[in-house]
Amino acid sequence: MALTDETPQAAPAPARSASFGAYVRAYVALSKPRVIELLLITTIPVMFVAAAGVPPLWTAVATLVFGTMSAASANAINCYIDRDIDQEMRRTRRRPVAMEQVTPRGAMVYGLVLAVGSTVGFAVFVNLLSAALSLSAILFYIFVYTLLLKRRTAQNVVWGGIAGCMPVLIGWTAVTDRLDWAPFILFLVVFFWTPPHTWALAMRYREDYAAAKVPMLPVVAGERRVLLECVLYSWATVVVSVLLWPVAGTTPFYPVVAVALGALLLVQAHRLLARVRAGATGGQLKTMGFFHLSNAYLALLFSAVTIDPLLARLLA
């Protein structure tokens, strides 16, 4: 249950002593809490849609607790596997394993314990389908994204991003114990959103990825091609987001918000493409503006997903 790990991490301060507090902070950083925040943004709203209102409190709490454990598991094992390239990149060299605040063995044991705990927790306190989806997300992130795709292909975040889409399905099945078309629409929203969001960041840290020999698209392709693909994926994101309206039978509130937010995202994506066509390069493109906007886009879109079923009940 994890997004592709391309969100910048806050650098934990080096521990002045081997205190218990420093030890705990290192393991918290190992879990990559900022990545987990993005997962919760997509998990909670889907539960409101699935419940056609406020989901059962215990189900929501259990899903968030075990979902957090699942994501932390994948992130910790990712840090174990990528400790060599993490030391090469400015953006990641202060992660706990790279800084030797946590041993590689400690990171792996921590990740495995969380993987087992989250899977068993989902199975016992939520349902077996959610447990299976959570486990498959962990395995996909580790074996498909981290081990197979990340260091071999520029399509790494495209297909590896599937792991980050899984919380949408998990949130739905936690409430309904079945899958339906509505969560798959939101799954696709996150799927198409991930590449341009990640590539905007990768353009800022292109030299880091090149030094670590990670073939992100901005490393192996020109800026014009990268931004053209960002535009295309942004269009796909917006179009798919509007499809939730007929599929889930939302009120008009949701499509209005989806179209308005989508327009902002597309305007910024097209501006970046226009800048590169006008000859702008590197820092002149200001791709981090698009990165931060895409974060806000996803958060606000899923906020609308949360509000819509509540609004529908008020209007009923």
C-alpha positions in Angstrom: 0.0 0.0 0.0 2.5 2.6 -1.2 3.1 5.2 -3.7 6.2 5.3 -5.8 8.7 6.9 -3.6 9.5 10.0 -5.5 8.2 12.6 -3.0 11.0 14.6 -1.3 11.7 13.5 2.2 12.3 15.8 5.1 15.9 15.2 6.2 16.1 13.8 9.7 18.7 15.6 11.8 21.7 13.4 12.6 21.3 11.9 16.1 23.6 13.5 18.7 23.4 10.4 20.8 22.0 7.0 20.6 19.0 8.0 22.7 15.7 6.1 22.6 14.0 9.2 21.1 16.6 9.4 18.3 16.1 5.7 17.6 12.4 6.1 17.4 12.7 9.1 15.1 15.0 7.2 12.8 12.4 4.4 12.4 9.6 6.9 11.8 11.7 8.5 9.1 12.3 5.0 7.6 8.6 4.7 7.2 8.5 7.8 5.0 5.5 9.5 6.7 5.1 12.0 3.8 4.4 9.2 1.4 1.9 7.7 3.8 0.1 11.0 4.1 -0.6 10.9 0.3 -2.0 7.4 0.7 -4.4 8.4 3.4 -5.6 11.3 1.2 -6.9 8.7 -1.2 -8.0 6.0 1.3 -10.3 7.9 3.5 -12.5 9.6 0.8 -13.2 6.3 -1.0 -14.6 4.9 2.2 -17.1 7.7 2.3 -18.2 6.9 -1.3 -18.4 3.2 -0.5 -20.5 3.9 2.6 -22.7 6.5 0.8 -21.9 8.7 3.9 -19.8 8.3 7.0 -18.1 4.9 7.1 -18.2 2.8 10.3 -15.8 4.3 12.8 -14.1 1.0 13.7 -13.6 0.0 10.0 -12.2 3.4 9.2 -9.7 3.4 12.1 -8.6 -0.2 11.5 -8.1 0.5 7.8 -6.0 3.6 8.5 -3.9 1.8 11.2 -3.2 -1.3 9.1 -2.9 0.7 5.9 -0.2 2.9 7.5 1.6 -0.2 8.7 1.4 -1.7 5.2 2.8 1.5 3.6 5.5 1.8 6.2 6.5 -1.8 5.5 7.0 -1.3 1.8 8.8 2.0 2.4 11.2 0.5 5.0 12.1 -2.5 2.7 12.6 0.0 -0.2 15.1 1.9 2.0 16.9 -1.4 2.6 17.1 -2.3 -1.1 17.9 1.2 -2.3 20.5 2.1 0.4 23.3 2.2 -2.2 21.6 4.7 -4.5 20.2 6.7 -1.6 23.7 7.5 -0.5 24.4 8.9 -4.0 21.4 11.3 -4.2 21.3 14.6 -2.4 17.5 14.2 -1.9 17.8 10.8 -0.2 21.3 10.6 1.3 20.0 11.6 4.8 17.6 8.7 5.0 18.2 6.5 8.1 19.8 3.5 6.4 21.9 5.7 4.1 23.1 7.6 7.2 23.6 4.4 9.2 21.1 5.5 11.8 19.3 2.2 11.2 21.2 -0.9 10.1 20.1 -2.6 6.9 19.1 -5.7 8.9 17.1 -3.5 11.2 15.3 -1.9 8.3 14.5 -5.3 6.7 13.2 -6.8 10.0 11.1 -3.7 10.7 9.6 -3.9 7.2 8.8 -7.6 7.4 7.3 -7.3 10.9 5.0 -4.5 9.6 4.1 -6.5 6.5 3.0 -9.5 8.6 1.2 -7.3 11.1 -0.7 -5.3 8.6 -1.8 -8.3 6.6 -2.9 -10.2 9.7 -4.6 -7.1 11.0 -6.6 -6.5 7.8 -7.6 -10.2 7.7 -8.7 -10.3 11.3 -10.2 -6.9 11.9 -11.3 -5.8 8.4 -11.7 -8.5 5.8 -9.7 -11.0 3.7 -10.1 -9.1 0.4 -8.6 -6.0 1.9 -5.7 -8.1 3.4 -5.0 -9.6 0.0 -5.0 -6.2 -1.7 -2.7 -4.8 1.0 -0.2 -7.6 0.7 -0.3 -7.5 -3.1 0.6 -3.7 -2.9 3.6 -4.4 -0.7 4.8 -7.2 -3.0 4.2 -5.1 -6.1 6.1 -2.2 -4.7 9.1 -4.2 -3.6 9.4 -6.8 -6.4 8.0 -5.0 -9.5 8.8 -1.4 -8.8 11.9 -1.4 -6.6 13.7 -4.5 -7.8 12.5 -4.9 -11.5 11.5 -1.5 -12.9 13.2 1.4 -11.0 16.8 0.8 -12.2 15.9 -0.6 -15.6 13.4 1.5 -17.4 12.1 5.0 -17.8 8.6 3.6 -17.4 9.4 2.8 -13.8 6.9 5.2 -12.2 4.2 4.5 -14.8 3.8 0.9 -14.0 5.4 1.0 -10.5 2.8 3.6 -9.6 0.1 0.9 -9.5 1.2 0.2 -5.9 0.2 3.7 -5.0 -3.2 3.2 -6.5 -4.1 0.3 -4.3 -5.2 2.3 -1.2 -8.3 3.3 -3.3 -9.3 -0.3 -3.8 -8.5 -1.2 -0.2 -10.6 1.7 1.2 -13.5 0.5 -0.9 -13.3 -3.2 0.0 -12.8 -2.4 3.7 -16.4 -1.0 3.7 -18.1 -3.2 1.1 -15.9 -6.4 1.0 -16.2 -6.3 -2.8 -14.9 -4.4 -5.8 -16.9 -2.2 -8.1 -16.4 0.2 -11.0 -16.3 3.4 -8.9 -13.0 2.6 -7.0 -11.4 1.6 -10.3 -12.2 5.0 -11.7 -10.4 6.6 -8.8 -7.6 4.0 -9.1 -7.1 5.3 -12.7 -7.1 8.9 -11.5 -4.1 8.1 -9.2 -2.5 6.0 -11.9 -2.5 8.8 -14.5 -1.7 11.5 -11.9 1.5 9.8 -10.7 3.8 10.1 -13.8 3.5 13.9 -14.3 3.7 14.5 -10.6 6.8 12.4 -10.3 8.5 13.6 -13.5 8.1 17.3 -12.4 10.1 16.4 -9.3 12.6 14.3 -11.2 13.3 17.2 -13.5 14.3 19.2 -10.5 16.6 16.4 -9.3 17.7 15.1 -12.7 21.4 15.2 -11.8 20.7 13.1 -8.7 19.0 10.4 -10.7 21.7 10.4 -13.3 24.4 10.1 -10.7 22.6 7.1 -9.2 22.0 5.6 -12.6 18.2 5.6 -12.2 16.7 6.0 -15.7 13.9 8.4 -14.8 12.3 9.9 -18.0 13.9 13.3 -17.4 17.3 11.5 -17.4 16.9 9.7 -20.6 14.7 12.1 -22.6 14.7 15.8 -23.5 12.7 18.3 -21.5 10.2 18.8 -24.4 9.3 15.2 -24.5 9.0 14.9 -20.7 6.6 17.9 -20.5 4.6 16.7 -23.5 4.0 13.4 -21.7 3.2 15.4 -18.5 0.5 17.2 -20.5 -0.9 14.0 -22.0 -1.1 12.2 -18.6 -2.6 15.3 -17.0 -5.4 15.3 -19.6 -6.0 11.6 -18.9 -6.1 12.3 -15.2 -8.8 15.0 -15.6 -10.9 13.1 -18.1 -11.0 10.0 -15.9 -11.7 12.0 -12.8 -14.9 13.4 -14.4 -16.1 9.8 -15.2 -16.7 9.2 -11.5 -19.8 11.4 -11.9 -21.9 9.0 -14.1 -20.2 5.8 -12.7 -20.8 6.6 -9.0 -23.9 8.7 -9.5 -22.4 11.7 -7.7 -24.2 15.0 -7.2 -23.3 17.9 -9.5 -20.9 19.2 -6.8 -18.2 16.6 -7.6 -17.9 17.1 -11.4 -17.9 20.9 -11.0 -15.0 20.7 -8.6 -13.3 18.0 -10.7 -13.5 20.2 -13.9 -12.3 23.4 -12.0 -9.4 21.6 -10.4 -8.6 19.9 -13.7 -8.5 23.2 -15.6 -5.9 24.5 -13.1 -3.8 21.4 -13.5 -4.0 21.5 -17.3 -3.2 25.2 -17.5 -0.1 24.7 -15.5 1.0 21.7 -17.5 0.5 23.5 -20.8 2.4 26.5 -19.5 5.4 24.3 -18.8 5.3 22.9 -22.3 5.0 26.4 -23.8 8.0 27.5 -21.8 10.2 24.7 -23.0 9.0 25.4 -26.6 10.0 29.0 -26.1 13.5 27.9 -25.2 13.4 27.8 -21.4 15.5 25.1 -19.8 16.4 23.8 -16.3 15.5 26.0 -13.4 13.8 28.4 -15.8 10.9 25.9 -16.2 10.0 26.0 -12.5 8.7 22.5 -12.5 8.4 22.4 -8.8 5.4 24.7 -9.1 3.6 22.0 -11.0 4.7 19.4 -8.5 3.2 21.3 -5.6 0.1 22.1 -7.6 -0.4 18.4 -8.4 -0.2 17.6 -4.7 -2.9 20.2 -4.0 -5.0 18.9 -7.0 -5.1 15.3 -5.6 -5.9 16.4 -2.1 -8.7 18.8 -3.1 -10.1 16.3 -5.6 -10.4 13.6 -3.0 -11.8 16.1 -0.6 -14.6 16.6 -3.0 -15.0 12.8 -3.2 -15.5 12.9 0.6 -17.9 15.8 0.6 -20.1 14.6 -2.2 -21.8 11.6 -0.5 -22.4 13.8 2.6 -24.0 16.4 0.4 -26.1 13.8 -1.3 -27.5 12.8 2.1 -28.3 16.3 3.0 -30.2 16.9 -0.3 -32.0 13.6 -0.1 
